Amino acid sequence: MLDVDLTEERQNEILTRARALVEKDGGVWVGQESWGRRKLAYEIDKKTDAVYYLLHFDSEPATLDELTRILKITDGAMRHMAVRRLPSATRTATTSSAPPPDAEALPEPEPEAAPAPAEETAAVAEPVAEAEAEPAPEPEKAPE
């Protein structure tokens, strides 16, 4: 997530630096997706919006550590998170450049089943109470 106040040149500079770092250390840059400006779930440094980018690349753990270090100290990079892709989920950025669905577009969850009547609940709770009331057996004493 990049700061919305950054110019497009600066945003591209940050992305170019990330790509150069990955490729310099022998990684493979698969692609990148711009998800655009989105509202944050909570304020970060008194900002309510950010520009989201999804970067796809393959690299060694040391390269990822270095990229994380660089992004932490880069002005304009608000947050970042690295996630490992499963081999079956690997895809290129060109196959799906659509942003994730909005919360409003998701289907409504199905209603939950009605709670059980109170009589059935009480019948289930009684055996549990009896089991807790039994005293614990005393440990065996070692012969002297």
C-alpha positions as CSV (number, residue, x, y, z in Angstrom):
1,M,0.0,0.0,0.0
2,L,1.4,3.3,-1.0
3,D,0.5,6.8,0.2
4,V,-2.1,8.5,-2.0
5,D,-0.2,11.8,-1.8
6,L,2.7,10.3,-3.8
7,T,3.1,11.3,-7.4
8,E,2.7,8.6,-10.0
9,E,6.4,9.0,-10.8
10,R,7.3,8.2,-7.2
11,Q,5.0,5.2,-7.0
12,N,6.6,3.8,-10.2
13,E,10.0,4.5,-8.7
14,I,9.2,2.4,-5.6
15,L,7.8,-0.5,-7.8
16,T,10.8,-0.3,-10.1
17,R,13.2,-0.5,-7.2
18,A,11.4,-3.5,-5.8
19,R,11.6,-5.2,-9.2
20,A,15.3,-4.4,-9.6
21,L,16.0,-5.9,-6.2
22,V,14.1,-9.1,-6.9
23,E,15.8,-9.6,-10.3
24,K,19.3,-8.6,-9.1
25,D,19.3,-11.4,-6.6
26,G,18.2,-14.1,-9.1
27,G,14.5,-13.9,-8.5
28,V,11.8,-13.9,-11.2
29,W,9.4,-11.0,-11.5
30,V,6.1,-12.5,-12.6
31,G,4.1,-9.2,-12.8
32,Q,2.2,-6.6,-10.9
33,E,-1.4,-5.4,-10.6
34,S,-2.6,-2.0,-9.7
35,W,-5.8,-2.2,-7.6
36,G,-6.1,1.6,-7.4
37,R,-7.1,3.8,-4.6
38,R,-9.1,2.1,-1.8
39,K,-10.4,3.1,1.6
40,L,-8.5,1.7,4.6
41,A,-10.2,-0.3,7.3
42,Y,-8.5,2.0,9.8
43,E,-6.5,5.2,9.7
44,I,-2.7,4.9,9.2
45,D,-0.8,8.1,9.9
46,K,-4.0,10.1,9.8
47,K,-4.8,8.8,6.2
48,T,-8.0,7.0,5.3
49,D,-7.0,5.9,1.7
50,A,-4.1,4.2,0.1
51,V,-3.1,3.0,-3.4
52,Y,-2.9,-0.8,-3.5
53,Y,-0.5,-2.8,-5.6
54,L,-0.2,-6.6,-5.9
55,L,3.3,-7.8,-6.8
56,H,3.9,-11.3,-8.1
57,F,7.5,-12.6,-7.9
58,D,9.6,-15.6,-7.0
59,S,12.7,-15.1,-4.9
60,E,14.9,-16.5,-2.2
61,P,14.1,-15.8,1.5
62,A,17.1,-13.5,1.8
63,T,15.8,-11.4,-1.1
64,L,12.4,-11.1,0.5
65,D,14.0,-10.1,3.8
66,E,15.9,-7.3,2.0
67,L,12.8,-6.1,0.1
68,T,10.9,-6.0,3.4
69,R,13.7,-4.0,5.0
70,I,13.7,-1.5,2.0
71,L,9.9,-1.1,2.1
72,K,10.0,-0.4,5.9
73,I,12.3,2.5,5.5
74,T,10.8,3.9,2.2
75,D,8.8,7.0,2.6
76,G,5.4,6.5,1.0
77,A,5.2,2.7,1.5
78,M,2.4,2.6,4.2
79,R,2.2,-1.2,4.6
80,H,3.3,-4.4,2.9
81,M,2.7,-8.1,3.4
82,A,4.4,-11.1,1.7
83,V,2.3,-14.2,1.1
84,R,3.5,-17.5,-0.3
85,R,1.6,-18.7,-3.3
86,L,0.8,-22.4,-3.5
87,P,2.0,-24.1,-6.7
88,S,-1.5,-24.9,-7.8
89,A,-2.5,-21.3,-7.3
90,T,0.3,-19.8,-9.3
91,R,-0.9,-17.5,-12.0
92,T,0.5,-14.6,-13.9
93,A,-0.6,-11.0,-13.4
94,T,-1.9,-10.9,-17.0
95,T,-4.4,-13.8,-16.5
96,S,-6.4,-11.8,-14.0
97,S,-5.8,-8.1,-13.7
98,A,-9.2,-7.5,-12.0
99,P,-9.2,-6.2,-8.4
100,P,-10.7,-8.3,-5.7
101,P,-14.5,-8.1,-5.3
102,D,-15.9,-5.4,-3.1
103,A,-17.7,-6.5,0.1
104,E,-21.0,-5.3,-1.3
105,A,-20.7,-7.7,-4.3
106,L,-20.3,-10.8,-2.1
107,P,-23.3,-13.1,-1.7
108,E,-25.2,-12.9,1.6
109,P,-24.4,-15.7,4.1
110,E,-27.2,-18.3,4.6
111,P,-29.1,-17.8,7.8
112,E,-28.1,-20.0,10.8
113,A,-30.4,-22.8,12.1
114,A,-32.7,-21.8,14.9
115,P,-31.4,-22.6,18.4
116,A,-32.6,-25.8,20.1
117,P,-35.6,-25.5,22.5
118,A,-34.7,-24.9,26.1
119,E,-35.9,-28.4,27.2
120,E,-33.4,-30.2,24.9
121,T,-30.6,-27.9,26.0
122,A,-31.2,-28.7,29.7
123,A,-31.2,-32.4,29.1
124,V,-27.8,-32.2,27.5
125,A,-26.3,-30.0,30.2
126,E,-27.2,-32.3,33.1
127,P,-24.7,-35.1,32.4
128,V,-22.0,-32.6,32.1
129,A,-22.7,-31.1,35.5
130,E,-22.6,-34.6,37.1
131,A,-19.3,-35.4,35.5
132,E,-17.8,-32.2,37.0
133,A,-19.2,-32.9,40.5
134,E,-17.2,-36.2,40.9
135,P,-14.1,-35.9,43.0
136,A,-10.8,-36.6,41.4
137,P,-9.1,-39.8,42.5
138,E,-6.2,-39.4,44.9
139,P,-2.8,-40.2,43.6
140,E,-1.2,-43.4,44.7
141,K,1.4,-43.1,47.5
142,A,4.8,-44.5,46.9
143,P,5.9,-47.3,49.3
144,E,8.4,-46.1,51.9
